[in-house]
């Protein structure tokens, strides 16, 4: 589902359109991944959201190849007859030889064609194919590793399909590009090169296998990349065969890509090849027509979360919900890799700071990480039932009160307040109040955990003592299940939940990209990321002052754990000190960064990788020129035109720090956005350098294919940034009031 954003403060047009004149009429693109119409992890999101722009570029010459699972096909795929004659002949030929391949449309935006392979139908061939794989690549696959066995079946069937398709197209001979994602699809790539199929290959690693395993242990991973004995490390973790499959695909492919600069460094050391292109992950960004609509959505979603809080903390609701901030962390339950350990430690320190400074701010920290549970916590369910009972009681009394008031006014008398509520009403209200009495703290976990005594999050919470007591300014809620709008506890989906929060905290130690902070950015929610995540590095590269735009970058590469924890505490405490107006302005700034994360911008790097692969595989028909080392593409956000929202400044920030909304100094969001549009400039070093492309005809003539992407950015105004925030002036204009 496309994530929505506002039209009024966006469209920072430092990005030019990439006019691609490369002739794709006689080219075909196959994108191969285990997560095509099969949600397992983040790669599913990458392929699903990218399908629209890829379909727009390639039209009916774009096909996705993935595994067939009946439960997925029933809900996600419409099976149809192939409209392409060569594809139909290929499928018929393979199906007649005992394979089971299905053709259809994936029911997502762009409706791309999908070819789904039932690997179970050819499992009888597994031993033969494993022997062939050993003979050709000297990689042995153990019998007990089901995932690796599936990868062999999927790879051989994919290579069989591509070879059969190439044979069916003997007359036309299209230029075939095959893009393989992750090691599970890598076997097919190796076989394409071994069998010398006429296919231009691309391999994308979204995270290295060995890197994920190493980071799960207590090692200083990034500062010791050059020192690892990769064969020994993979063998010690019993993943040597998987590592070899991944590394073979990397070495065999024409073009090797990865999703971020930090992962490119990792891949160079662990997989022994420097990526040719960095292809950052994007999102489909849908624009609103109404001004500041995302602020209204924030208010609506926040109200839904507040209702849950009222029930969860019944009997202990001694804090002001209007001065309560919602922080959250979400993702796979990788306690150290995702930074849940440092987040909990920082929350304990933040709790101390808020208490000793007698702050009236309360922070509710949500942990949305799926874990093993057997059901909802009874106490948590009871809280929501008590809240509903109180609401029903209040409505009943309100109706009786209103009826008596109406009858009194109808006869022309002022109501006697002593008679408006009778004894029965007071009894009803006393019963409702009695039901809210609670002699235990509100539960930390919303579910019954199967491994309660050994769970990492709960064990750490017991150590730091955050038990949701009245004295604590930090409240913790661990929700070990994905959010759903049908849940009896917190009936919101993930997008609505994110919109209702104030800050996303993702202090990951290992995060090749980071979709969670990217989704926060598109929805206008500030977030904390790290310089070890692809998203954090990408934002540091494109934004002159990330924190002013609500993107806080935590240093986890060059600081020790304790120093990083102190910095994270500082970020969160500074955020807690912001006024409501400052948070509104910061959300506006954060939302303006959405253009950076739109596939309309980031899709060009995949386009570049495909063109490079065509040039390497078919040099007689395509060629490319290496770019100058200093070439830069894209655009860079300067510091905001007004003072960054920091309560620590001695002078008034923009907006004026005040608890009331009747300020003389006003802030014009569109005026600031316009200044940002004028200040966009090219970064010193682009995400990926883009060469001048040429398309060569059979006679040898060269046609210009893609025009340079620097014409507009070079003409953009780039005024000198002030040396300090105090040199910046705050615009004094009208500010549209929005609910916080």
Secondary structure, 3 states (H helix, E strand, C coil): CCEEECCCCCCCCCCCCCCECCCCCCEEEEEECCCCCCCCCHHHHHHHHHHHHHHHHHHHHEEEEEECCHHHHHHHEEECCCCCHHHHHHHHHHHCCCCCEEEEEECCCCCCEEEEECHHHHHHHHHHHHHHHHHHHCCCCCCCCHHHHHHHHHHHHHHHHHHHHHHHCCCCCCEEEEEEECHHHHHHHHHHHHCCCCEEEEEEECCCHHHHHHHHCCCCCHHHHHHCCHHHHHHHCCCHHHHHHHHHHHHHCCEEEECCHHHHHHHHHHCCCCCCEECCCCECEEECCCCCHHHHHHHHHHHHHHHHHHHHCCCCCCCCHHHEEEEEEECCCCCCCCCHHHHHHHHHHHHHHHHHCCCCCEEEEEEECCCCEEEECHHHHHHHHHHHHHHHHHHHHHHHHHHHHHHHHHCCCCCCHHHHCCHHHHHHHHHHHHHCCCCCCCCCECEEECCCCCCHHHHHHHHHCCCCCCCCCEEEEEECCCCECCCCCCECCHHHHHHHCCEEECCCCCECCCHHHHHHHHCCCEEEEECCEHHHHHHHHHECCHHHHCEEEECCCCCCHHHHHHHHHHHHHHHHHCCHHHHHHHHHHHHHHHHHHEHHHHHHHHHHHHHHHHHHHCCCCEEECCCCCCCCCCCEECCCCCCCCCCCCCCCCCCCCCCCCCCCCCCCHHHHHHHHHHHCECCCCCCCCCCCEEEECCCCCEEECECCCCHHHHHCCCCCCCCCHHHCCCCCCCCCCCCC
